[in-house]
Amino acid sequence: MAPIDFLGQLDAHTREELLARGRRQTLKKGDYVFRVGDKGDSVFLLLRGRAKTYKISPEGREVILWFCFPGELFGLAAHPHQKGRMVTVQACELSEVAELPHSRFQAFLDSHPEVSRRCLQAVAFRLGMLANRLVRLMADDAAARIAKLLLGLAVRYGGENDAESVPLAITHQEIADITGVQRQTVTRIVGDFTTAGALSGRYRKIIIKNRELLAEYAAHRRAA
């Protein structure tokens, strides 16, 4: 279980005690949890569905920083700065979040030091993910970046032992926005992966058919 799955690291009693301090909200696809500049006085837990965290580049392009999956904690970054939200979080599908006022969340952490450690682990894990993505942007070619993204998402959806045949609900535009590859190039590369037998598509979702083959694409580096 990845440290980023904050709720999944807690025992049932602690998890319910934490969620009891929050307010649950159902989001439709496209609804915003918060946007850049919004007042940041709450933290959030994703209970079901999927959400994306992103910023808009100076050129107006959406740059996805990461996807949130059930169990993840987000919305912490605004509090040390008191300048409002620095990113936008938007539901990618029907989702449910629990919103906890920062004061309640902090009081819970104060009384549960082991949960504080889990929180730090989740934040550190996410920072590591962003650092790895930056390295990939510099070192990997477009196909390798896309292959690594799909392999990582497969583990997030299905786990280490069930990363094949798990439908990945991600669009070509989302792949482009998180890998820094043009949308048309994504479509071409995903098509190449499909023709080679590494992927298949069903109901607008991507399925990994051959994990080893996709891993070979992921190992390619950008030419010097």
Residue frames relative to the residue before (quaternion, step in Angstrom):
aa qw qx qy qz dx dy dz
M 1.0000 0.0000 0.0000 0.0000 0.00 0.00 0.00
A 0.4103 -0.7327 0.4861 0.2418 3.58 -0.68 1.08
P 0.5680 -0.6165 0.4198 0.3479 3.60 -1.02 0.75
I 0.5843 0.5980 -0.3777 0.3979 3.58 1.15 -0.50
D 0.5977 0.5194 -0.3610 0.4926 3.63 1.25 -0.35
F 0.1894 -0.8468 0.4894 0.0875 3.53 0.36 1.31
L 0.7003 0.4634 -0.2828 0.4635 3.60 0.77 -0.99
G 0.6453 0.5495 -0.3200 0.4234 3.56 1.02 -0.77
Q 0.6350 0.5339 -0.3238 0.4548 3.58 1.24 -0.39
L 0.6550 0.5269 -0.3055 0.4472 3.59 1.24 -0.34
D 0.4882 -0.6204 0.5081 0.3443 3.56 -1.15 0.53
A 0.7087 -0.4995 0.2931 0.4029 3.56 -1.23 0.53
H 0.6690 0.5070 -0.3149 0.4430 3.61 0.88 -0.88
T 0.6736 0.4861 -0.2987 0.4698 3.59 0.88 -0.92
R 0.6328 0.5404 -0.3277 0.4474 3.57 1.00 -0.82
E 0.6878 0.4693 -0.2877 0.4733 3.59 0.84 -0.91
E 0.6208 0.5379 -0.3414 0.4568 3.58 1.04 -0.72
L 0.6578 0.5020 -0.3041 0.4720 3.57 1.00 -0.81
L 0.6974 0.4807 -0.2850 0.4488 3.58 0.81 -0.98
A 0.5891 0.5856 -0.3647 0.4208 3.58 1.14 -0.54
R 0.6499 0.5184 -0.3123 0.4597 3.58 1.21 -0.41
G 0.7077 0.4708 -0.2533 0.4618 3.58 1.26 -0.21
R 0.4090 -0.6658 0.5656 0.2638 3.52 -1.40 0.03
R 0.3072 -0.7778 0.5254 0.1568 3.56 -0.73 1.09
Q 0.0408 -0.7904 0.6110 -0.0180 3.52 -1.11 0.78
T 0.2785 -0.7465 0.5835 0.1569 3.55 -0.99 0.91
L 0.1493 -0.7996 0.5804 0.0383 3.56 -0.92 0.98
K 0.3446 -0.6995 0.5847 0.2236 3.53 -1.06 0.78
K 0.6587 -0.4756 0.3858 0.4370 3.56 -1.25 0.30
G 0.7842 0.2923 -0.2403 0.4917 3.57 -0.82 1.02
D 0.5336 0.6113 -0.4186 0.4079 3.60 1.21 -0.24
Y 0.3766 -0.7215 0.5385 0.2182 3.55 -1.12 0.71
V 0.3639 -0.6645 0.6012 0.2541 3.54 -1.15 0.70
F 0.7177 -0.2533 0.1448 0.6323 3.53 1.07 -0.87
R 0.3017 -0.7437 0.5708 0.1735 3.55 -1.32 0.32
V 0.6860 -0.4482 0.3684 0.4390 3.54 -1.32 0.28
G 0.7937 0.2962 -0.2359 0.4760 3.55 -0.90 0.97
D 0.5235 0.6255 -0.4276 0.3897 3.61 1.19 -0.31
K 0.5927 -0.5581 0.4427 0.3757 3.53 -1.20 0.55
G 0.2157 -0.8149 0.5304 0.0899 3.57 -0.81 1.00
D 0.2527 0.7931 -0.5184 0.1960 3.59 0.25 1.21
S 0.7049 0.3767 -0.2610 0.5414 3.60 1.23 0.40
V 0.2443 -0.6974 0.6409 0.2078 3.52 -1.34 0.34
F 0.2645 -0.7868 0.5479 0.1037 3.55 -1.20 0.55
L 0.1660 -0.7361 0.6467 0.1111 3.51 -1.31 0.56
L 0.3070 -0.7361 0.5705 0.1961 3.57 -0.87 0.92
L 0.2230 -0.8128 0.5309 0.0885 3.56 -0.59 1.18
R 0.7778 -0.1161 0.0627 0.6145 3.58 1.10 -0.64
G 0.6756 0.4711 -0.3677 0.4317 3.52 -1.26 0.50
R 0.3737 -0.6875 0.5671 0.2571 3.55 -1.24 -0.54
A 0.0538 -0.7888 0.6123 0.0081 3.57 -1.04 0.81
K 0.2780 -0.7499 0.5746 0.1739 3.55 -1.20 0.50
T 0.2410 -0.7357 0.6200 0.1274 3.50 -1.16 0.79
Y 0.1420 0.8219 -0.5324 0.1441 3.59 -0.59 1.07
K 0.2066 -0.7134 0.6458 0.1770 3.50 -1.47 0.11
I 0.4161 -0.6741 0.5450 0.2746 3.55 -1.27 0.36
S 0.4127 -0.7183 0.5086 0.2344 3.55 -0.83 1.04
P 0.6698 -0.4875 0.3558 0.4326 3.63 -1.21 0.24
E 0.6686 0.4845 -0.2945 0.4812 3.58 1.20 -0.52
G 0.5808 -0.6181 0.3600 0.3887 3.58 1.29 0.03
R 0.5168 0.6401 -0.4196 0.3836 3.58 1.24 0.21
E 0.4382 -0.6734 0.5297 0.2720 3.54 -1.04 0.79
V 0.0874 -0.7850 0.6128 0.0225 3.57 -0.83 1.03
I 0.2323 -0.7877 0.5585 0.1166 3.57 -0.41 1.25
L 0.2971 -0.7670 0.5486 0.1502 3.57 -0.81 1.05
W 0.7596 -0.2214 0.1404 0.5952 3.56 1.01 -0.79
F 0.3974 -0.6561 0.5785 0.2774 3.53 -1.37 0.23
C 0.2868 -0.7308 0.5938 0.1761 3.55 -1.08 0.76
F 0.1330 -0.7755 0.6151 0.0509 3.54 -1.02 0.92
P 0.7081 -0.4569 0.2978 0.4485 3.61 -1.19 0.35
G 0.7434 0.3651 -0.3086 0.4677 3.52 -0.98 0.97
E 0.6198 0.5913 -0.3426 0.3857 3.57 1.19 -0.40
L 0.3336 -0.7090 0.5981 0.1686 3.49 -1.27 0.73
F 0.1211 0.7921 -0.5925 0.0831 3.59 -0.92 0.83
G 0.6425 0.5349 -0.3897 0.3863 3.55 -1.29 0.31
L 0.4538 0.7124 -0.4358 0.3108 3.58 1.25 0.23
A 0.6279 0.6356 -0.3362 0.2977 3.54 0.98 -0.89
A 0.6161 0.5837 -0.3658 0.3820 3.62 1.06 -0.56
H 0.6365 0.6215 -0.3374 0.3078 3.57 0.98 -0.80
P 0.6808 0.4724 -0.3431 0.4423 3.64 0.82 -0.70
H 0.7194 0.4715 -0.2465 0.4465 3.58 1.12 -0.58
Q 0.1730 -0.8222 0.5189 0.1575 3.57 1.15 -0.65
K 0.5417 0.5979 -0.4134 0.4221 3.58 1.07 0.74
G 0.6511 -0.5077 0.3168 0.4669 3.54 1.19 0.38
R 0.7131 -0.4545 0.3241 0.4241 3.52 -1.34 0.11
M 0.3129 -0.7627 0.5431 0.1595 3.53 -1.03 0.85
V 0.7570 0.2335 -0.1521 0.5910 3.59 1.29 -0.22
T 0.3819 -0.6754 0.5725 0.2650 3.54 -1.37 0.14
V 0.1126 -0.7694 0.6256 0.0638 3.58 -1.04 0.80
Q 0.0038 -0.8113 0.5786 -0.0839 3.55 -0.73 1.15
A 0.4821 -0.6700 0.4844 0.2897 3.58 -1.00 0.84
C 0.3072 -0.7535 0.5580 0.1631 3.58 -0.94 0.94
E 0.7722 0.0527 -0.0104 0.6331 3.57 1.29 -0.38
L 0.7143 -0.3803 0.3125 0.4975 3.58 -1.25 -0.05
S 0.0511 0.8252 -0.5495 0.1205 3.55 -0.56 1.20
E 0.1852 -0.7472 0.6226 0.1403 3.52 -1.36 0.21
V 0.0721 -0.7883 0.6107 0.0175 3.56 -0.95 0.93
A 0.2605 -0.6975 0.6358 0.2036 3.50 -1.36 0.35
E 0.1833 -0.7874 0.5838 0.0753 3.57 -0.77 1.07
L 0.0637 -0.7958 0.6022 -0.0009 3.55 -0.82 1.07
P 0.4492 -0.6607 0.5223 0.2980 3.61 -0.79 0.95
H 0.5925 -0.6155 0.3801 0.3545 3.54 -0.94 0.86
S 0.6329 0.5445 -0.3457 0.4282 3.60 0.96 -0.77
R 0.6671 0.4869 -0.3048 0.4744 3.60 0.98 -0.79
F 0.6485 0.5165 -0.3194 0.4590 3.55 0.99 -0.83
Q 0.6579 0.5058 -0.3120 0.4626 3.57 0.94 -0.87
A 0.6392 0.5169 -0.3286 0.4651 3.59 0.99 -0.80
F 0.6318 0.5233 -0.3312 0.4661 3.59 1.04 -0.73
L 0.6592 0.4989 -0.3113 0.4687 3.59 0.93 -0.85
D 0.6274 0.5493 -0.3367 0.4373 3.58 1.01 -0.78
S 0.7398 0.3969 -0.2176 0.4977 3.57 1.05 -0.75
H 0.7410 0.2849 -0.1880 0.5783 3.59 1.30 -0.11
P 0.1532 -0.8402 0.5125 0.0884 3.62 0.35 1.19
E 0.6143 0.5478 -0.3666 0.4336 3.61 1.06 -0.57
V 0.6251 0.5180 -0.3330 0.4796 3.58 1.15 -0.60
S 0.5841 0.5652 -0.3657 0.4534 3.59 1.10 -0.64
R 0.6467 0.5109 -0.3188 0.4681 3.59 0.98 -0.81
R 0.6364 0.5189 -0.3264 0.4682 3.58 1.01 -0.79
C 0.6301 0.5407 -0.3243 0.4532 3.55 1.03 -0.82
L 0.6626 0.4965 -0.2999 0.4738 3.58 0.94 -0.88
Q 0.6289 0.5344 -0.3310 0.4576 3.58 1.03 -0.77
A 0.6527 0.5190 -0.3127 0.4548 3.58 0.96 -0.88
V 0.6644 0.4937 -0.3051 0.4709 3.57 0.95 -0.88
A 0.6591 0.5086 -0.3098 0.4594 3.60 0.93 -0.86
F 0.6324 0.5349 -0.3271 0.4549 3.57 1.02 -0.81
R 0.6693 0.4931 -0.3020 0.4665 3.57 0.93 -0.87
L 0.6249 0.5195 -0.3399 0.4734 3.60 1.00 -0.74
G 0.6371 0.5233 -0.3257 0.4628 3.56 1.05 -0.74
M 0.6200 0.5401 -0.3339 0.4609 3.57 1.04 -0.76
L 0.6753 0.4882 -0.2944 0.4679 3.58 0.92 -0.90
A 0.6329 0.5204 -0.3350 0.4653 3.59 1.02 -0.74
N 0.6478 0.5130 -0.3167 0.4658 3.59 0.96 -0.84
R 0.6509 0.5157 -0.3237 0.4534 3.57 0.99 -0.82
L 0.6218 0.5329 -0.3432 0.4600 3.59 1.03 -0.72
V 0.6406 0.5123 -0.3230 0.4721 3.59 0.97 -0.82
R 0.6566 0.5183 -0.3176 0.4465 3.59 0.94 -0.83
L 0.6157 0.5500 -0.3497 0.4428 3.56 1.03 -0.73
M 0.7045 0.4545 -0.2555 0.4814 3.56 1.09 -0.74
A 0.8030 0.3672 -0.1483 0.4454 3.58 0.91 -0.94
D 0.7446 0.4263 -0.2247 0.4619 3.61 1.00 -0.76
D 0.4500 -0.6339 0.5383 0.3253 3.54 -1.22 0.46
A 0.7357 -0.4435 0.2747 0.4320 3.57 -1.28 0.26
A 0.6584 0.5183 -0.3185 0.4432 3.59 0.91 -0.89
A 0.6547 0.5135 -0.3154 0.4562 3.59 0.97 -0.84
R 0.6396 0.5268 -0.3279 0.4538 3.58 0.97 -0.83
I 0.6736 0.4860 -0.2981 0.4703 3.57 0.91 -0.90
A 0.6499 0.5182 -0.3229 0.4526 3.59 0.93 -0.86
K 0.6685 0.4949 -0.3071 0.4624 3.61 0.92 -0.86
L 0.6198 0.5369 -0.3435 0.4579 3.58 1.03 -0.73
L 0.6914 0.4819 -0.2854 0.4564 3.59 0.82 -0.99
L 0.6399 0.5134 -0.3300 0.4669 3.59 1.00 -0.76
G 0.6615 0.5061 -0.3064 0.4609 3.57 0.97 -0.82
L 0.6593 0.4985 -0.3084 0.4709 3.57 0.97 -0.82
A 0.6165 0.5545 -0.3520 0.4342 3.59 1.03 -0.72
V 0.6445 0.4994 -0.3187 0.4834 3.57 1.03 -0.76
R 0.6470 0.5214 -0.3217 0.4540 3.58 1.00 -0.82
Y 0.6940 0.4636 -0.2730 0.4785 3.59 1.01 -0.81
G 0.8550 0.2152 -0.0571 0.4684 3.57 0.73 -1.06
G 0.5186 -0.6282 0.4314 0.3876 3.59 1.21 -0.28
E 0.7065 -0.4875 0.3215 0.3999 3.54 -1.30 0.37
N 0.7514 0.4129 -0.2139 0.4682 3.58 1.00 -0.81
D 0.7626 0.2859 -0.1643 0.5566 3.59 1.23 -0.10
A 0.2578 0.8066 -0.4910 0.2044 3.56 0.93 0.93
E 0.6453 0.4646 -0.3317 0.5076 3.59 1.25 -0.05
S 0.8234 0.2457 -0.1986 0.4713 3.56 -1.25 0.56
V 0.5177 0.5974 -0.4413 0.4246 3.61 1.20 0.42
P 0.3910 -0.7320 0.4956 0.2562 3.64 -0.55 1.06
L 0.2079 -0.7718 0.5926 0.0995 3.56 -0.85 1.03
A 0.2409 -0.7897 0.5526 0.1137 3.56 -0.50 1.22
I 0.4002 0.6805 -0.5127 0.3374 3.55 0.25 1.30
T 0.3572 -0.7454 0.5259 0.2007 3.56 -0.91 0.91
H 0.6390 -0.5082 0.4033 0.4132 3.55 -1.28 0.29
Q 0.6335 0.5254 -0.3421 0.4534 3.60 1.03 -0.69
E 0.6412 0.5107 -0.3277 0.4698 3.60 1.00 -0.77
I 0.6152 0.5281 -0.3471 0.4713 3.59 1.02 -0.76
A 0.6479 0.5177 -0.3138 0.4622 3.58 0.96 -0.87
D 0.7062 0.4938 -0.2699 0.4296 3.57 0.87 -0.97
I 0.7187 0.4192 -0.2623 0.4889 3.60 1.13 -0.47
T 0.7280 0.4116 -0.2403 0.4928 3.62 1.17 -0.48
G 0.4367 -0.7065 0.4563 0.3191 3.59 1.22 -0.30
V 0.5061 0.6218 -0.4207 0.4246 3.56 1.26 0.51
Q 0.5420 -0.6174 0.4502 0.3498 3.59 -1.04 0.66
R 0.6265 -0.5800 0.3761 0.3601 3.56 -1.10 0.80
Q 0.6679 0.5016 -0.3085 0.4551 3.61 0.89 -0.88
T 0.6403 0.5183 -0.3205 0.4676 3.57 1.07 -0.73
V 0.6058 0.5483 -0.3490 0.4589 3.57 1.04 -0.73
T 0.6621 0.5108 -0.3085 0.4534 3.57 0.87 -0.96
R 0.6582 0.5065 -0.3121 0.4613 3.58 0.97 -0.84
I 0.6918 0.4804 -0.2879 0.4558 3.59 0.87 -0.94
V 0.6357 0.5043 -0.3337 0.4797 3.60 0.96 -0.80
G 0.6269 0.5298 -0.3292 0.4668 3.58 1.07 -0.72
D 0.6396 0.5162 -0.3175 0.4729 3.57 1.02 -0.81
F 0.6447 0.5153 -0.3171 0.4673 3.58 0.97 -0.87
T 0.6583 0.5128 -0.3032 0.4602 3.57 1.02 -0.84
T 0.6479 0.5168 -0.3115 0.4649 3.57 0.94 -0.88
A 0.6842 0.4889 -0.2756 0.4656 3.59 1.04 -0.80
G 0.5448 -0.6463 0.3840 0.3715 3.59 1.26 -0.28
A 0.4846 0.6727 -0.4366 0.3494 3.59 1.25 0.14
L 0.7946 0.1721 -0.0630 0.5788 3.58 1.12 -0.74
S 0.0561 -0.7315 0.6674 0.1274 3.49 -1.44 0.08
G 0.3040 -0.7536 0.5533 0.1829 3.57 -1.23 0.36
R 0.0769 0.7861 -0.6097 0.0670 3.53 -1.09 0.75
Y 0.8505 -0.0380 -0.0049 0.5246 3.57 -0.80 1.04
R 0.6742 -0.5234 0.2768 0.4415 3.56 0.93 1.03
K 0.5985 0.5029 -0.3859 0.4898 3.57 1.14 0.65
I 0.3849 -0.7125 0.5462 0.2141 3.54 -1.22 0.59
I 0.1043 -0.7864 0.6079 0.0349 3.57 -0.96 0.91
I 0.3417 -0.7156 0.5716 0.2107 3.57 -0.91 0.92
K 0.1780 -0.8082 0.5570 0.0694 3.56 -0.63 1.15
N 0.7925 0.1099 -0.0401 0.5986 3.58 1.12 -0.66
R 0.2589 -0.8147 0.5026 0.1291 3.55 -0.05 1.33
E 0.6418 0.5342 -0.3301 0.4401 3.61 0.98 -0.84
L 0.6596 0.5015 -0.3133 0.4640 3.58 0.94 -0.85
L 0.6518 0.5015 -0.3201 0.4704 3.58 0.96 -0.84
A 0.6222 0.5388 -0.3377 0.4567 3.59 1.06 -0.70
E 0.5993 0.5458 -0.3614 0.4608 3.61 1.12 -0.58
Y 0.6394 0.4976 -0.3234 0.4888 3.59 0.99 -0.78
A 0.6539 0.5373 -0.3137 0.4305 3.59 1.00 -0.82
A 0.6535 0.5428 -0.3090 0.4275 3.58 1.17 -0.54
H 0.5269 0.6453 -0.4164 0.3642 3.60 1.23 -0.23
R 0.2230 -0.7663 0.5926 0.1090 3.56 -1.12 0.76
R 0.5934 -0.5613 0.4423 0.3703 3.52 -1.24 0.51
A 0.4931 -0.6644 0.4760 0.2981 3.55 -0.96 0.88
A 0.5097 -0.6593 0.4620 0.3036 3.56 -1.05 0.81
